[in-house]
Amino acid sequence: MPIASDERTIAVLNGPNLNLLGTRQPEIYGSETLADIEAMCRKRLEGTEFSLTFEQHNGEGELVAAAQGARRAAAVLINAAGYTHTSVALLDALLMAEGPVIEVHLSNPHARESFRHRSVIASACKGSIAGFGGLSYSLALDAALALVDGPTISGEGKENGERPR
């Protein structure tokens, strides 16, 4: 099912167990719920020309299908959670994205167990924002807006009408 075929849509995709935010290991992931994060993302986009789709899937196949459906979005933000470290299928789906893909994590994977240090999906992503709790999503939205709507300080962004990867 296509989630975001509109070039003025930013798709936010969330992986397994994120539906339990606020109650699952709050010492690592904080007390914010996924609904709190979604509300913050929607508020961040108020006054812009962008709409937001926001989904969470526990199943790998469902998350892959969501990534496929978001391939025409202006940008994709993905917190693949545990699938970050294991899912080649998700990597392949994200590689089809026409706009930039930004990897998002609430915690800092590099400050945790060693198996979390490698991101299988990283090669499909423009960059990664991690370790800032729910603020990671807001920072990722800022990056997505800068990449899609115009040059940033570093000069990266939309040039000659092309969408950045």
Secondary structure, DSSP 4 states (H G I P E B T S, - for coil): --S--STTEEEEEE-TTGGGTTTS-HHHH-S--HHHHHHHHHHHHTTSS-EEEEEE-SSHHHHHHHHHHTTTSSEEEEE-GGGGGT-HHHHHHHTT-SS-EEEEESS-GGGS-GGGS--TTGGG-SEEEESSTTHHHHHHHHHHHHHHHS--TTS-S-BTTBPP-
